[in-house]
Amino acid sequence: MSVPQRAHGQAPSAAMLHPVWHPTTKGEPPSEEFVARCLLGAGWVGANRRLSMLDLRVWAALCAMLGEQLPMAPPHDPELQRIDTRTVETTGYQLAERVFSSEGGNQWRSLRRSLARLRTAEATIRVVEVDPDLAAQRVIEGYVPLTGEMWIATTRLDLKAPKEWGALKGTASLRVEVGRWAAEQIAAGRCKWLDLDLLRALGPGLAARVWVALEAWGRWPQRSFDGREETAIGLGKPALESLGVGGYARPRRAREALDRAGERIVAMDTSYELVRCEKRTGWCLVVRRLSGAKARAQARSGATWRSSGIAANKRQRPVRAAVRAQARASLSGVLSHSAPQRPRCATLRVAVFRQPGPPAP
């Protein structure tokens, strides 16, 4: 069983290791600008704000849609300079199916907030060009937007009930421009595929952030004799920033958080066998997983968190309701027959005769 098309997401490898993605379990990510060192190499990177793991899912879904659209791009725009070439045309229903695998008013409001955050975010991108003849490197840095213009067209009716609005929002038409740098990475094939179902199952916290960084990590062994590959990531300050634990004051607390995230990754993703902090020459995050993208995708295909999509879930609702009703009816019948009957006891009535006392004064 292969991964369904609606669960495909992709993002540039350099962006996945960027510390702009922040594990946020409550509320919105911090809106303050920052600079930090990370696993992208020597030097500093930054952004004008942080983004959540939901924002990464939305951006990865848009990048995947653009990747499906780029083969049909006009030949007179090979450098993707035209905005319409890198603009994704979709609907709220299609985007919600990739990101949430469900639709409704809450999902639509979350999508709008996420798209607004992506629109205002700009991150530092570093590109290293190596010249082997001169034994030199040329480092190019620049602030690039992740998305550009965004347009939403929604049919407005005189509806009063919130449920009616939630059902109608899925018909909204979206036009979202993907940033030129990201579009160039997609066209050049410098992206990593992300399983959006798994990313959603990992939640908005640290487990999802660590898993994304491991998927983008490039220093895996080239050959494997047992079908496994193992790597060790040194837990210096750059690695802590890319793994989402750079804000911990004590390294021990950061390692404990990484161990908890690793346990959740191993429990949810069957292609990962070990994600744990170990002390070797120094503290490292040791990771062992199946070798090869196809083998990992095959291992994830039958997982319990795999969703069948919005349409399939709707078709299954009457069947699930009938099964629940039948289960409740049979359970209530069993309980009524098995309920212990109250034993009947003879009632003994006792009459108490009092001796008449002296009259009250």
C-alpha positions as a Markdown table, in Angstrom:
| # | Residue | x | y | z |
|---|---|---|---|---|
| 1 | Met | 0.0 | 0.0 | 0.0 |
| 2 | Ser | 1.5 | 3.3 | -1.0 |
| 3 | Val | 1.1 | 6.7 | 0.6 |
| 4 | Pro | -2.0 | 8.4 | -0.7 |
| 5 | Gln | -1.5 | 11.5 | -2.8 |
| 6 | Arg | -3.4 | 13.8 | -0.4 |
| 7 | Ala | -0.8 | 12.9 | 2.3 |
| 8 | His | 2.1 | 14.0 | 0.3 |
| 9 | Gly | 3.9 | 17.2 | 1.4 |
| 10 | Gln | 7.4 | 18.5 | 0.6 |
| 11 | Ala | 9.6 | 21.3 | 1.7 |
| 12 | Pro | 13.2 | 22.4 | 0.9 |
| 13 | Ser | 15.8 | 20.6 | 3.0 |
| 14 | Ala | 17.5 | 23.8 | 4.0 |
| 15 | Ala | 14.2 | 25.2 | 5.4 |
| 16 | Met | 13.4 | 22.0 | 7.4 |
| 17 | Leu | 16.6 | 22.4 | 9.5 |
| 18 | His | 15.9 | 26.2 | 10.0 |
| 19 | Pro | 15.0 | 27.1 | 13.6 |
| 20 | Val | 12.1 | 29.1 | 12.4 |
| 21 | Trp | 9.8 | 26.1 | 13.1 |
| 22 | His | 8.8 | 26.2 | 16.7 |
| 23 | Pro | 7.1 | 23.4 | 18.7 |
| 24 | Thr | 4.1 | 25.1 | 20.1 |
| 25 | Thr | 1.5 | 23.1 | 22.0 |
| 26 | Lys | -0.7 | 26.0 | 23.2 |
| 27 | Gly | -1.5 | 29.3 | 21.5 |
| 28 | Glu | 0.4 | 30.8 | 18.6 |
| 29 | Pro | 4.2 | 30.7 | 18.1 |
| 30 | Pro | 6.3 | 33.7 | 19.3 |
| 31 | Ser | 6.1 | 36.7 | 17.0 |
| 32 | Glu | 9.5 | 38.2 | 18.0 |
| 33 | Glu | 12.4 | 38.2 | 15.5 |
| 34 | Phe | 15.5 | 36.1 | 16.3 |
| 35 | Val | 19.0 | 35.0 | 15.2 |
| 36 | Ala | 20.6 | 31.7 | 16.0 |
| 37 | Arg | 23.1 | 29.1 | 14.9 |
| 38 | Cys | 21.7 | 25.8 | 13.5 |
| 39 | Leu | 22.7 | 22.7 | 11.5 |
| 40 | Leu | 22.7 | 24.6 | 8.2 |
| 41 | Gly | 26.4 | 25.4 | 8.6 |
| 42 | Ala | 28.7 | 28.0 | 10.1 |
| 43 | Gly | 27.2 | 31.5 | 10.6 |
| 44 | Trp | 23.9 | 32.9 | 11.8 |
| 45 | Val | 20.4 | 32.5 | 10.5 |
| 46 | Gly | 17.2 | 34.3 | 11.6 |
| 47 | Ala | 13.7 | 35.3 | 10.8 |
| 48 | Asn | 11.3 | 38.0 | 11.7 |
| 49 | Arg | 9.1 | 35.6 | 13.7 |
| 50 | Arg | 8.6 | 31.9 | 14.6 |
| 51 | Leu | 6.2 | 29.6 | 12.9 |
| 52 | Ser | 4.4 | 26.5 | 14.3 |
| 53 | Met | 4.4 | 22.9 | 13.1 |
| 54 | Leu | 0.9 | 23.5 | 11.7 |
| 55 | Asp | 2.4 | 26.3 | 9.5 |
| 56 | Leu | 5.0 | 23.8 | 8.3 |
| 57 | Arg | 2.2 | 21.3 | 7.3 |
| 58 | Val | 0.3 | 24.0 | 5.4 |
| 59 | Trp | 3.5 | 25.2 | 3.7 |
| 60 | Ala | 4.5 | 21.6 | 2.8 |
| 61 | Ala | 1.0 | 21.0 | 1.3 |
| 62 | Leu | 1.3 | 24.2 | -0.8 |
| 63 | Cys | 4.8 | 23.2 | -2.0 |
| 64 | Ala | 3.5 | 19.7 | -2.9 |
| 65 | Met | 0.7 | 21.3 | -4.9 |
| 66 | Leu | 3.1 | 23.6 | -6.7 |
| 67 | Gly | 5.4 | 20.6 | -7.5 |
| 68 | Glu | 2.4 | 18.9 | -9.2 |
| 69 | Gln | 1.7 | 22.1 | -11.1 |
| 70 | Leu | 5.3 | 23.0 | -12.2 |
| 71 | Pro | 5.6 | 20.4 | -15.0 |
| 72 | Met | 2.9 | 22.3 | -16.8 |
| 73 | Ala | 4.7 | 25.6 | -16.3 |
| 74 | Pro | 5.1 | 27.8 | -19.4 |
| 75 | Pro | 8.5 | 27.3 | -21.2 |
| 76 | His | 9.0 | 31.0 | -21.5 |
| 77 | Asp | 9.5 | 31.3 | -17.7 |
| 78 | Pro | 12.2 | 28.9 | -16.8 |
| 79 | Glu | 13.5 | 31.0 | -13.9 |
| 80 | Leu | 10.0 | 31.2 | -12.3 |
| 81 | Gln | 10.0 | 35.0 | -12.3 |
| 82 | Arg | 6.3 | 35.3 | -13.1 |
| 83 | Ile | 3.9 | 35.2 | -10.1 |
| 84 | Asp | 1.3 | 33.2 | -11.8 |
| 85 | Thr | 3.8 | 30.4 | -12.6 |
| 86 | Arg | 4.4 | 29.8 | -8.9 |
| 87 | Thr | 0.8 | 30.5 | -7.7 |
| 88 | Val | -1.1 | 27.5 | -6.3 |
| 89 | Glu | -4.8 | 27.4 | -7.2 |
| 90 | Thr | -6.8 | 25.2 | -4.9 |
| 91 | Thr | -9.8 | 25.2 | -2.6 |
| 92 | Gly | -10.3 | 25.2 | 1.2 |
| 93 | Tyr | -11.6 | 21.7 | 1.0 |
| 94 | Gln | -8.5 | 20.4 | -0.8 |
| 95 | Leu | -6.1 | 22.2 | 1.5 |
| 96 | Ala | -7.9 | 21.0 | 4.6 |
| 97 | Glu | -7.9 | 17.4 | 3.4 |
| 98 | Arg | -4.1 | 17.5 | 3.1 |
| 99 | Val | -3.4 | 19.4 | 6.3 |
| 100 | Phe | -6.2 | 18.1 | 8.7 |
| 101 | Ser | -7.9 | 15.2 | 6.8 |
| 102 | Ser | -11.1 | 16.8 | 8.0 |
| 103 | Glu | -13.1 | 19.9 | 7.3 |
| 104 | Gly | -15.2 | 22.4 | 9.4 |
| 105 | Gly | -15.2 | 25.8 | 10.8 |
| 106 | Asn | -12.4 | 25.2 | 13.3 |
| 107 | Gln | -10.1 | 23.8 | 10.6 |
| 108 | Trp | -10.9 | 26.7 | 8.3 |
| 109 | Arg | -10.1 | 29.3 | 10.9 |
| 110 | Ser | -6.8 | 27.5 | 11.7 |
| 111 | Leu | -5.9 | 27.5 | 8.0 |
| 112 | Arg | -6.6 | 31.3 | 7.7 |
| 113 | Arg | -4.4 | 32.1 | 10.7 |
| 114 | Ser | -1.7 | 29.8 | 9.4 |
| 115 | Leu | -1.7 | 31.4 | 6.0 |
| 116 | Ala | -1.6 | 34.8 | 7.5 |
| 117 | Arg | 1.5 | 33.9 | 9.5 |
| 118 | Leu | 3.2 | 32.4 | 6.5 |
| 119 | Arg | 2.5 | 35.5 | 4.5 |
| 120 | Thr | 4.3 | 37.8 | 7.0 |
| 121 | Ala | 7.3 | 35.5 | 7.7 |
| 122 | Glu | 10.7 | 36.1 | 6.2 |
| 123 | Ala | 13.6 | 33.9 | 6.9 |
| 124 | Thr | 17.4 | 34.0 | 6.3 |
| 125 | Ile | 18.5 | 31.6 | 3.7 |
| 126 | Arg | 22.2 | 30.7 | 3.3 |
| 127 | Val | 23.5 | 29.1 | 0.1 |
| 128 | Val | 27.1 | 27.8 | -0.1 |
| 129 | Glu | 28.7 | 27.6 | -3.6 |
| 130 | Val | 31.9 | 25.5 | -3.7 |
| 131 | Asp | 34.6 | 26.2 | -6.3 |
| 132 | Pro | 36.9 | 23.1 | -6.3 |
| 133 | Asp | 39.5 | 24.7 | -8.6 |
| 134 | Leu | 40.1 | 27.6 | -6.1 |
| 135 | Ala | 39.4 | 25.6 | -3.0 |
| 136 | Ala | 37.0 | 28.3 | -1.9 |
| 137 | Gln | 33.4 | 28.7 | -0.9 |
| 138 | Arg | 31.0 | 31.5 | -1.7 |
| 139 | Val | 28.3 | 32.0 | 0.9 |
| 140 | Ile | 25.2 | 33.9 | -0.2 |
| 141 | Glu | 22.7 | 35.0 | 2.4 |
| 142 | Gly | 19.4 | 36.8 | 2.0 |
| 143 | Tyr | 15.9 | 37.2 | 3.5 |
| 144 | Val | 13.3 | 35.5 | 1.5 |
| 145 | Pro | 9.5 | 35.2 | 2.0 |
| 146 | Leu | 8.0 | 31.8 | 2.3 |
| 147 | Thr | 4.8 | 32.8 | 0.5 |
| 148 | Gly | 3.6 | 35.8 | -1.4 |
| 149 | Glu | 0.2 | 37.2 | -2.2 |
| 150 | Met | -2.8 | 35.3 | -1.0 |
| 151 | Trp | -6.4 | 35.6 | -2.3 |
| 152 | Ile | -9.5 | 34.0 | -0.9 |
| 153 | Ala | -12.9 | 34.0 | -2.7 |
| 154 | Thr | -15.8 | 32.8 | -0.6 |
| 155 | Thr | -19.5 | 32.6 | -1.3 |
| 156 | Arg | -21.4 | 34.6 | 1.3 |
| 157 | Leu | -25.0 | 33.8 | 2.1 |
| 158 | Asp | -27.4 | 34.9 | 4.8 |
| 159 | Leu | -26.7 | 32.0 | 7.1 |
| 160 | Lys | -27.1 | 32.1 | 10.9 |
| 161 | Ala | -26.0 | 28.8 | 12.2 |
| 162 | Pro | -22.2 | 28.3 | 12.7 |
| 163 | Lys | -22.5 | 24.8 | 11.5 |
| 164 | Glu | -23.8 | 26.0 | 8.1 |
| 165 | Trp | -20.9 | 28.4 | 7.8 |
| 166 | Gly | -18.4 | 25.6 | 8.7 |
| 167 | Ala | -19.8 | 23.4 | 5.9 |
| 168 | Leu | -19.7 | 26.2 | 3.4 |
| 169 | Lys | -16.1 | 27.4 | 4.1 |
| 170 | Gly | -14.7 | 24.3 | 2.3 |
| 171 | Thr | -15.9 | 25.7 | -1.0 |
| 172 | Ala | -13.7 | 28.8 | -0.7 |
| 173 | Ser | -11.2 | 29.3 | -3.6 |
| 174 | Leu | -7.6 | 29.9 | -2.7 |
| 175 | Arg | -4.8 | 31.5 | -4.7 |
| 176 | Val | -1.5 | 31.4 | -2.8 |
| 177 | Glu | 1.8 | 32.5 | -4.2 |
| 178 | Val | 4.8 | 30.4 | -3.1 |
| 179 | Gly | 8.0 | 32.3 | -2.6 |
| 180 | Arg | 10.5 | 32.3 | -5.5 |
| 181 | Trp | 13.3 | 30.7 | -3.6 |
| 182 | Ala | 11.1 | 27.8 | -2.5 |
| 183 | Ala | 9.7 | 27.4 | -6.0 |
| 184 | Glu | 13.3 | 27.1 | -7.3 |
| 185 | Gln | 14.1 | 24.5 | -4.8 |
| 186 | Ile | 11.0 | 22.5 | -5.8 |
| 187 | Ala | 11.8 | 22.7 | -9.5 |
| 188 | Ala | 15.5 | 21.7 | -8.9 |
| 189 | Gly | 14.4 | 18.7 | -6.7 |
| 190 | Arg | 16.2 | 19.9 | -3.6 |
| 191 | Cys | 13.2 | 19.0 | -1.3 |
| 192 | Lys | 12.3 | 16.3 | 1.1 |
| 193 | Trp | 8.9 | 14.5 | 1.1 |
| 194 | Leu | 6.9 | 14.7 | 4.2 |
| 195 | Asp | 4.1 | 12.3 | 5.3 |
| 196 | Leu | 1.4 | 14.8 | 6.4 |
| 197 | Asp | -0.7 | 12.1 | 8.1 |
| 198 | Leu | 2.3 | 11.1 | 10.3 |
| 199 | Leu | 3.3 | 14.7 | 10.9 |
| 200 | Arg | -0.3 | 15.4 | 12.1 |
| 201 | Ala | -0.3 | 12.3 | 14.3 |
| 202 | Leu | 2.9 | 13.4 | 16.0 |
| 203 | Gly | 1.1 | 16.5 | 17.1 |
| 204 | Pro | 2.2 | 20.2 | 17.3 |
| 205 | Gly | 5.0 | 19.6 | 19.8 |
| 206 | Leu | 8.6 | 18.6 | 20.0 |
| 207 | Ala | 8.2 | 15.1 | 18.5 |
| 208 | Ala | 7.1 | 16.5 | 15.2 |
| 209 | Arg | 9.9 | 19.1 | 15.2 |
| 210 | Val | 12.5 | 16.4 | 15.8 |
| 211 | Trp | 11.1 | 14.1 | 13.2 |
| 212 | Val | 11.2 | 16.8 | 10.5 |
| 213 | Ala | 14.8 | 17.6 | 11.4 |
| 214 | Leu | 15.8 | 13.9 | 11.1 |
| 215 | Glu | 14.1 | 13.6 | 7.7 |
| 216 | Ala | 16.1 | 16.6 | 6.5 |
| 217 | Trp | 19.4 | 15.4 | 8.0 |
| 218 | Gly | 21.8 | 14.5 | 5.2 |
| 219 | Arg | 24.7 | 12.7 | 7.0 |
| 220 | Trp | 23.3 | 9.2 | 6.8 |
| 221 | Pro | 25.6 | 6.3 | 5.8 |
| 222 | Gln | 25.6 | 5.6 | 2.1 |
| 223 | Arg | 25.4 | 1.8 | 2.4 |
| 224 | Ser | 23.6 | -0.5 | 4.8 |
| 225 | Phe | 24.1 | -4.3 | 5.0 |
| 226 | Asp | 21.1 | -5.1 | 7.3 |
| 227 | Gly | 18.6 | -2.7 | 5.9 |
| 228 | Arg | 19.2 | -0.2 | 8.7 |
| 229 | Glu | 21.0 | 3.1 | 8.9 |
| 230 | Glu | 22.3 | 4.8 | 12.0 |
| 231 | Thr | 23.7 | 8.3 | 12.7 |
| 232 | Ala | 24.7 | 10.4 | 15.7 |
| 233 | Ile | 24.1 | 14.1 | 15.8 |
| 234 | Gly | 26.3 | 16.0 | 18.2 |
| 235 | Leu | 24.2 | 18.0 | 20.6 |
| 236 | Gly | 25.9 | 21.3 | 20.4 |
| 237 | Lys | 24.1 | 24.6 | 20.3 |
| 238 | Pro | 23.4 | 24.5 | 16.5 |
| 239 | Ala | 21.8 | 21.1 | 16.8 |
| 240 | Leu | 19.7 | 22.1 | 19.8 |
| 241 | Glu | 18.3 | 25.0 | 17.8 |
| 242 | Ser | 17.4 | 22.9 | 14.8 |
| 243 | Leu | 15.9 | 20.2 | 17.0 |
| 244 | Gly | 13.6 | 22.7 | 18.7 |
| 245 | Val | 15.2 | 22.6 | 22.2 |
| 246 | Gly | 17.4 | 25.7 | 22.0 |
| 247 | Gly | 15.4 | 27.5 | 24.6 |
| 248 | Tyr | 16.2 | 25.2 | 27.5 |
| 249 | Ala | 18.5 | 26.7 | 30.1 |
| 250 | Arg | 20.0 | 23.4 | 31.1 |
| 251 | Pro | 21.4 | 20.9 | 28.6 |
| 252 | Arg | 20.1 | 18.0 | 30.8 |
| 253 | Arg | 16.5 | 19.2 | 30.5 |
| 254 | Ala | 17.0 | 19.5 | 26.7 |
| 255 | Arg | 18.2 | 15.9 | 26.5 |
| 256 | Glu | 15.3 | 14.7 | 28.6 |
| 257 | Ala | 12.9 | 16.4 | 26.3 |
| 258 | Leu | 14.6 | 14.9 | 23.2 |
| 259 | Asp | 14.3 | 11.4 | 24.8 |
| 260 | Arg | 10.6 | 11.9 | 25.4 |
| 261 | Ala | 10.2 | 13.1 | 21.8 |
| 262 | Gly | 12.2 | 10.1 | 20.6 |
| 263 | Glu | 10.0 | 7.7 | 22.4 |
| 264 | Arg | 6.9 | 9.2 | 20.7 |
| 265 | Ile | 8.6 | 9.0 | 17.3 |
| 266 | Val | 9.5 | 5.3 | 17.7 |
| 267 | Ala | 5.9 | 4.6 | 18.9 |
| 268 | Met | 4.2 | 6.4 | 16.0 |
| 269 | Asp | 6.7 | 5.8 | 13.1 |
| 270 | Thr | 7.5 | 2.1 | 12.7 |
| 271 | Ser | 10.4 | 2.9 | 10.4 |
| 272 | Tyr | 12.4 | 4.4 | 13.3 |
| 273 | Glu | 13.8 | 2.0 | 15.8 |
| 274 | Leu | 15.9 | 4.2 | 18.1 |
| 275 | Val | 15.9 | 8.0 | 18.9 |
| 276 | Arg | 17.8 | 8.5 | 22.1 |
| 277 | Cys | 20.5 | 10.7 | 23.6 |
| 278 | Glu | 23.7 | 8.9 | 24.4 |
| 279 | Lys | 27.1 | 10.0 | 25.7 |
| 280 | Arg | 29.9 | 8.9 | 23.4 |
| 281 | Thr | 32.8 | 11.3 | 22.8 |
| 282 | Gly | 30.2 | 13.9 | 23.8 |
| 283 | Trp | 26.4 | 13.9 | 24.1 |
| 284 | Cys | 24.8 | 12.8 | 20.8 |
| 285 | Leu | 21.3 | 12.1 | 19.5 |
| 286 | Val | 21.6 | 8.5 | 18.2 |
| 287 | Val | 19.1 | 7.6 | 15.5 |
| 288 | Arg | 18.5 | 4.2 | 13.8 |
| 289 | Arg | 15.9 | 3.7 | 11.1 |
| 290 | Leu | 15.1 | 1.7 | 8.0 |
| 291 | Ser | 17.3 | 2.4 | 5.1 |
| 292 | Gly | 15.7 | 3.8 | 2.0 |
| 293 | Ala | 12.7 | 6.1 | 1.5 |
| 294 | Lys | 10.7 | 3.3 | -0.2 |
| 295 | Ala | 11.2 | 0.9 | 2.7 |
| 296 | Arg | 10.2 | 3.6 | 5.2 |
| 297 | Ala | 7.1 | 4.5 | 3.2 |
| 298 | Gln | 6.1 | 0.8 | 3.1 |
| 299 | Ala | 6.5 | 0.5 | 6.8 |
| 300 | Arg | 4.2 | 3.5 | 7.4 |
| 301 | Ser | 1.5 | 2.5 | 4.9 |
| 302 | Gly | -0.5 | 0.3 | 7.3 |
| 303 | Ala | -0.3 | 2.5 | 10.4 |
| 304 | Thr | -3.3 | 3.1 | 12.6 |
| 305 | Trp | -2.9 | 6.9 | 12.2 |
| 306 | Arg | -3.3 | 6.7 | 8.4 |
| 307 | Ser | -6.5 | 8.6 | 7.4 |
| 308 | Ser | -8.7 | 7.7 | 4.5 |
| 309 | Gly | -9.6 | 11.3 | 3.7 |
| 310 | Ile | -12.6 | 13.5 | 4.2 |
| 311 | Ala | -14.9 | 11.8 | 1.6 |
| 312 | Ala | -14.2 | 8.3 | 2.9 |
| 313 | Asn | -14.8 | 9.4 | 6.5 |
| 314 | Lys | -18.2 | 10.9 | 5.5 |
| 315 | Arg | -19.2 | 7.7 | 3.8 |
| 316 | Gln | -18.2 | 5.7 | 6.9 |
| 317 | Arg | -20.2 | 7.9 | 9.3 |
| 318 | Pro | -23.6 | 6.1 | 8.8 |
| 319 | Val | -22.0 | 2.7 | 9.1 |
| 320 | Arg | -20.1 | 3.8 | 12.3 |
| 321 | Ala | -23.3 | 5.3 | 13.7 |
| 322 | Ala | -25.2 | 2.0 | 13.0 |
| 323 | Val | -22.5 | 0.0 | 14.6 |
| 324 | Arg | -22.4 | 2.2 | 17.7 |
| 325 | Ala | -26.2 | 2.0 | 18.0 |
| 326 | Gln | -26.2 | -1.7 | 17.7 |
| 327 | Ala | -23.4 | -2.0 | 20.3 |
| 328 | Arg | -25.3 | 0.2 | 22.7 |
| 329 | Ala | -28.5 | -1.8 | 22.2 |
| 330 | Ser | -26.8 | -5.1 | 22.8 |
| 331 | Leu | -24.9 | -3.8 | 25.8 |
| 332 | Ser | -28.0 | -2.4 | 27.4 |
| 333 | Gly | -29.8 | -5.7 | 26.8 |
| 334 | Val | -26.9 | -7.6 | 28.4 |
| 335 | Leu | -26.9 | -5.3 | 31.3 |
| 336 | Ser | -30.6 | -5.5 | 31.9 |
| 337 | His | -30.5 | -9.3 | 31.9 |
| 338 | Ser | -27.4 | -9.6 | 34.0 |
| 339 | Ala | -28.4 | -7.0 | 36.5 |
| 340 | Pro | -28.8 | -8.7 | 39.9 |
| 341 | Gln | -32.4 | -8.7 | 41.2 |
| 342 | Arg | -33.0 | -7.3 | 44.6 |
| 343 | Pro | -33.9 | -10.1 | 47.0 |
| 344 | Arg | -37.3 | -10.0 | 48.7 |
| 345 | Cys | -37.2 | -9.9 | 52.4 |
| 346 | Ala | -40.0 | -10.4 | 54.9 |
| 347 | Thr | -40.8 | -7.2 | 56.7 |
| 348 | Leu | -41.1 | -7.5 | 60.4 |
| 349 | Arg | -43.2 | -4.8 | 62.0 |
| 350 | Val | -42.5 | -4.3 | 65.7 |
| 351 | Ala | -44.9 | -2.4 | 67.8 |
| 352 | Val | -43.4 | -0.5 | 70.7 |
| 353 | Phe | -45.6 | 0.1 | 73.8 |
| 354 | Arg | -44.5 | 2.7 | 76.2 |
| 355 | Gln | -45.4 | 2.7 | 79.8 |
| 356 | Pro | -47.3 | 5.9 | 80.5 |
| 357 | Gly | -45.3 | 8.2 | 82.7 |
| 358 | Pro | -46.3 | 10.9 | 85.1 |
| 359 | Pro | -48.1 | 13.8 | 83.6 |
| 360 | Ala | -46.1 | 16.8 | 82.7 |
| 361 | Pro | -46.0 | 19.6 | 85.3 |
